């Protein structure tokens, strides 16, 4: 009697997540979810490094006190990411995982929390308010309507730009692209592959692409595992340590060593350290509103680009470039902003690294559920996931970047009114190191070119509003400087 009951449950899960109907399997979803986790697990280490070492305007570190609280921030980062990824999978049923947003966390730390008179709880209060506002915009249908108003070619350009951005992040994080002597960037160190961590990256990259060409299932996850094992062996035989100015040949983020224990108890006391309205008194109403707007504009458009790119890579978007259940995706993402603030780990958003899981076969919401469970487990198994250095995980980002850039073939390069906004969209994402900057440049240039060529009536009213919002976004720095 046990077998039929198990079959019935499996069938219900299959139907709910549409696993078979989307051409996937349970194995692919689990594998894809784990691949996504390993490509974005770095945030559990990186987010504390960005937030944890910045003193607020009152002289305190995040979590309180005069010393960084790195372990506390890491535990909360993993917890919030896990819960939101599971929510995205179960509710939106889309292969998109969530975690603290890069860029937003740096802006929060260096442009908000560190302002004179501000405290970390007040800065997190701004994040909660921004999350509530963007949730209201989703519930009203406004955020989805703006997304639907974006022309198809711009959605394709966004996917291309994010692919280039991902590849660039992977190359920089692994040290394959670095700051040059007399040049803006350079290949490796002085133009050469000169360190063992770089060798690990190269091995991982070729492992991934060879397995993909040979159509081996789990190619990306296998690449991460193989590279990590090699990294552990290298560190055991010839210890390199953490990279620094004095030790440029070390590992970029994590030293791949096996410790005495793989289990540690998490500290969740950071959660809830929020002052919702105190920032208005500390900075003044106008400055506070402008800072909240800057958080809002980044969250508003980043996820649109991310879900479009992931949906395109998975083959799930409709003919207009819209992913299925986009309203639910946007709503969960909006809730993530407020949840990140309540967790005191900065706004959480959808992660483009989810495309790595899609590249490994994921097509449904079961994948982010697996990713979320891995994040929850990682709150206890910090030493285990810290085995994976950037050099072992980032080759996957380069491969996924290649897959996403293929969207460029769908753009009409003979029509300059289309080609130029598309080009600005995808070239400014990696060069400006911001998804929002690329989207904003594309929106504004599209509207301007339509005006000067007599096509203003063809521009959707919401595109006018979006372009105008980005104009304000691009001049926000001088405005904030003027108002103090």
Secondary structure, 3 states (H helix, E strand, C coil): CHHHHHHHHHHHHHHHHCCCCCCCCHHHHHHHHHHHHHHHCCHHHHHHHHHHCCCCCCCCCCCCCCCCCHHHHHHHHHHHHHHHHHHHHHHHCCCCCEEECCCHHHHHHHHHHCCCCCCHHHHHHHHHHHHHHHHHHHHCCHHHHHHHHCCHHHHHHHHHHHHHHHHHHHHHHCCCEECCCCCCCEECECCECCCHHHHHHHHHHHHHHHHHHCCCCCHHHHHHHHHHHHHHHHHHHCCCCECCCCCCCCECCCCCCCCCCCCCCCCCCCCCCCCCCHHHHHHCHHHHHHHHHHHHHHHHHHHHHHHHHHHHHHCCCCCCCCCCCHHHHHHHHHHHHHHHHHCCCCCEEECCCHHHHHHCCCCCCHHHHHHHHHHHHHCCCHHHHCCCCHHHHHHHHHHHHHHHHHHHHHCCCCCHHHHHHHHHHHHHHHHCCCHHHHHHHHHHHHHHHHHHCCCHHHCCHHHHHHHHHHHHHHCHHHHHHHHC
